[in-house]
Amino acid sequence: MKRNSERGTTYAVALADSATADAQAIYADISEVAPERAREWFLELADWLYSLDRSPYQCPIARETRKARREIRCLLFGKRRNTYRILYEVDEIRGTVWVLHIRHGARRDLMALDLGGPPVP
């Protein structure tokens, strides 16, 4: 999905396999406790993810950037105890925001090898 940003630049938003697996696992966990809330959570997540197409540089650099030796950004999604860290990087050459992981905010930081990356062309 592409949309125009305020600066005229458009970005596609793509999820790495790791981010897709993260979202599916979180959805399953929420479904066990509150099935009606799981669908709402997923739709809100999608809205937040696709908001990155307009302004991917709005979010701060993630703590994992130093370990990874590349610029990883972090979008916070949710409220209070249910806050998730959406870790992503911007590929200017491809015009794509690559969502790498979606993690609960209370979880430890990822190691560089766990971050993965966008698919190699």
C-alpha positions in Angstrom: 0.0 0.0 0.0 1.4 3.4 -0.9 0.2 6.9 -0.1 1.6 10.3 -0.4 3.5 11.8 2.5 3.6 15.4 3.5 7.0 15.6 1.8 5.7 14.0 -1.4 7.6 10.7 -0.7 5.7 7.5 -0.6 6.8 4.3 1.1 5.5 0.8 0.8 5.1 -1.0 4.2 6.2 -4.6 4.2 6.3 -7.1 7.1 9.3 -9.5 7.4 8.3 -13.1 8.2 9.4 -12.5 11.8 7.0 -9.6 12.2 4.1 -11.6 10.7 4.9 -14.5 13.1 5.0 -12.0 16.0 1.6 -10.5 15.1 0.0 -14.0 14.7 1.4 -15.1 18.1 0.1 -12.0 19.8 -3.3 -12.3 18.1 -3.5 -15.9 19.3 -2.7 -14.9 22.9 -5.3 -12.1 22.9 -7.9 -14.4 21.4 -7.5 -16.9 24.2 -8.4 -14.2 26.8 -10.7 -11.8 24.9 -11.7 -13.1 21.4 -13.7 -10.0 20.6 -10.8 -7.7 21.4 -8.3 -9.7 19.2 -9.9 -8.5 16.0 -10.0 -4.9 17.2 -6.3 -5.2 18.2 -5.4 -6.5 14.8 -7.2 -3.8 12.9 -5.6 -1.1 15.1 -2.2 -2.7 14.6 -2.7 -2.6 10.8 -3.6 1.1 11.0 -0.5 1.9 13.0 1.7 -0.1 10.7 0.4 1.5 7.6 0.8 5.0 9.1 4.5 4.5 8.6 4.0 4.9 4.8 3.5 8.6 5.3 6.2 9.5 7.8 8.5 6.7 8.7 11.0 9.0 10.3 8.5 10.2 12.9 9.6 7.5 15.4 12.8 7.5 17.5 15.8 5.3 16.9 15.4 2.0 18.7 17.8 0.8 21.4 18.8 -2.1 19.2 20.3 0.2 16.6 23.8 0.2 18.2 23.9 -3.6 18.3 22.6 -4.0 14.8 24.9 -1.3 13.4 22.1 -0.1 11.2 19.2 2.4 11.8 16.3 0.6 13.4 13.3 2.7 14.5 10.7 2.0 17.1 7.0 2.8 16.9 5.1 2.3 20.2 1.6 0.8 19.8 -0.9 0.3 22.6 -1.5 1.6 26.1 0.0 1.0 29.5 0.6 -2.7 30.1 -0.3 -3.6 26.6 2.3 -1.5 24.8 4.1 -3.1 21.9 7.4 -2.1 20.2 7.2 -2.2 16.4 10.8 -2.4 15.2 11.4 -1.3 11.6 13.9 0.1 9.2 13.5 2.4 6.2 14.9 1.4 2.9 15.2 4.6 0.8 16.5 2.7 -2.3 13.4 0.5 -2.5 11.0 3.1 -1.0 10.0 0.6 1.6 9.4 0.5 5.4 10.4 -3.0 6.5 8.7 -4.0 9.8 11.1 -6.5 11.4 9.4 -7.4 14.7 6.4 -6.6 16.9 7.3 -7.2 20.6 5.6 -6.6 23.9 7.2 -3.6 25.5 8.2 -5.5 28.6 10.4 -8.0 26.7 14.1 -7.7 26.6 15.8 -6.0 23.7 16.7 -8.2 20.7 20.3 -9.1 19.9 21.6 -8.1 16.5 21.3 -11.6 15.0 17.6 -11.8 16.2 16.7 -8.6 14.3 16.9 -10.1 10.8 16.3 -7.8 8.0 14.5 -7.1 4.8 14.6 -9.8 2.1 17.6 -9.6 -0.2 16.6 -8.9 -3.8 
